[in-house]
């Protein structure tokens, strides 16, 4: 867990270095959301960082960015909702909800219609 935590802290730097394009990083983030959930839960600001990365990927203006790259940003936001739904605040959910409808992508966004748990 200690090494996974150290590596997790580098994701944003790698993402920024490659002009907000995920590439292979999306697979690693998916792994962390599936198996390193505890690290995300215990790292202050981790969810906010991942939401920011998802939004930046979704709206990347890099010359090499295309719809496939943008959909990876949307995918990260979707993975967050699926992986850590109980840890997302109303504010974080609203940031995700606002980001999604503004892009016409070929993936389903049904997960963004969540009901608040009682």
C-alpha positions as CSV (number, residue, x, y, z in Angstrom):
1,X,0.0,0.0,0.0
2,X,2.8,2.4,0.8
3,X,4.3,2.2,-2.7
4,X,0.8,2.4,-4.3
5,X,0.3,5.6,-2.3
6,X,3.5,7.1,-3.6
7,X,2.8,6.2,-7.2
8,X,-0.8,7.6,-6.9
9,X,0.7,11.0,-6.0
10,X,2.5,11.1,-9.3
11,X,-0.6,10.6,-11.6
12,X,-1.4,14.3,-11.9
13,X,2.1,15.1,-12.8
14,X,2.2,12.4,-15.5
15,X,-1.2,13.5,-16.8
16,X,-0.1,17.2,-17.1
17,X,3.2,16.2,-18.7
18,X,1.3,14.5,-21.6
19,X,-1.0,17.5,-22.3
20,X,-4.0,16.2,-20.4
21,X,-4.1,13.0,-22.4
22,X,-4.5,9.8,-20.4
23,X,-3.0,7.1,-22.7
24,X,-2.0,4.1,-20.6
25,X,-2.6,6.0,-17.4
26,X,-6.4,5.4,-17.7
27,X,-5.7,1.6,-17.2
28,X,-3.6,2.3,-14.1
29,X,-6.3,4.6,-12.7
30,X,-8.9,2.0,-13.3
31,X,-6.7,-0.5,-11.4
32,X,-6.5,1.9,-8.5
33,X,-10.2,2.5,-8.4
34,X,-10.9,-1.2,-8.5
35,X,-8.2,-2.5,-6.1
36,X,-6.6,0.5,-4.5
37,X,-9.8,2.0,-3.3
38,X,-8.4,2.3,0.2
39,X,-5.6,4.5,-1.0
40,X,-7.9,6.9,-2.6
41,X,-10.1,7.0,0.5
42,X,-7.1,7.7,2.8
43,X,-5.4,10.3,0.6
44,X,-6.7,13.8,1.3
45,X,-7.8,15.5,-2.0
46,X,-7.6,12.3,-4.1
47,X,-11.2,12.4,-5.3
48,X,-11.0,16.1,-6.1
49,X,-7.8,15.4,-8.0
50,X,-9.4,12.6,-10.0
51,X,-12.4,14.7,-10.8
52,X,-10.2,17.5,-12.0
53,X,-8.2,15.1,-14.2
54,X,-11.4,13.7,-15.6
55,X,-12.7,17.2,-16.5
56,X,-9.4,18.3,-17.9
57,X,-9.2,15.1,-20.1
58,X,-12.8,15.6,-21.2
59,X,-12.1,19.2,-22.3
60,X,-8.5,18.9,-23.3
61,X,-7.5,21.4,-26.0
62,X,-4.1,19.7,-26.7
63,X,-3.4,19.5,-30.5
64,X,-3.1,15.7,-30.3
65,X,-6.4,15.3,-28.3
66,X,-9.3,13.7,-30.1
67,X,-12.7,12.3,-29.1
68,X,-11.2,9.0,-27.9
69,X,-9.0,11.0,-25.5
70,X,-11.9,13.1,-24.4
71,X,-14.0,9.9,-23.7
72,X,-11.2,8.7,-21.3
73,X,-11.9,11.8,-19.2
74,X,-15.6,10.9,-19.2
75,X,-14.7,7.3,-18.4
76,X,-12.7,8.3,-15.4
77,X,-15.6,10.3,-14.0
78,X,-17.9,7.3,-14.6
79,X,-15.4,5.0,-12.8
80,X,-15.3,7.3,-9.8
81,X,-19.1,7.1,-9.5
82,X,-19.0,3.4,-9.8
83,X,-16.0,2.8,-7.5
84,X,-16.4,5.3,-4.6
85,X,-20.1,6.4,-4.7
86,X,-20.4,6.7,-0.9
87,X,-17.3,8.9,-0.7
88,X,-18.5,11.5,-3.2
89,X,-20.0,14.7,-1.8
90,X,-23.0,16.4,-3.4
91,X,-20.6,19.1,-4.6
92,X,-18.4,16.6,-6.3
93,X,-21.3,14.8,-7.9
94,X,-22.6,18.1,-9.2
95,X,-19.2,18.9,-10.8
96,X,-19.3,15.5,-12.5
97,X,-22.9,16.0,-13.6
98,X,-22.2,19.5,-15.0
99,X,-19.2,18.2,-17.0
100,X,-20.9,15.3,-18.7
101,X,-23.9,16.7,-20.7
102,X,-21.6,19.3,-22.4
103,X,-19.9,16.7,-24.6
104,X,-21.4,14.5,-27.3
105,X,-19.5,11.3,-26.9
106,X,-20.4,7.8,-28.0
107,X,-20.4,6.3,-24.5
108,X,-23.4,6.0,-22.1
109,X,-23.8,8.5,-19.3
110,X,-26.7,6.8,-17.6
111,X,-24.6,6.5,-14.4
112,X,-24.8,10.3,-13.9
113,X,-28.5,10.0,-13.0
114,X,-27.9,8.9,-9.5
115,X,-30.4,9.2,-6.7
116,X,-29.2,10.5,-3.4
117,X,-29.0,7.8,-0.8
118,X,-31.2,8.2,2.3
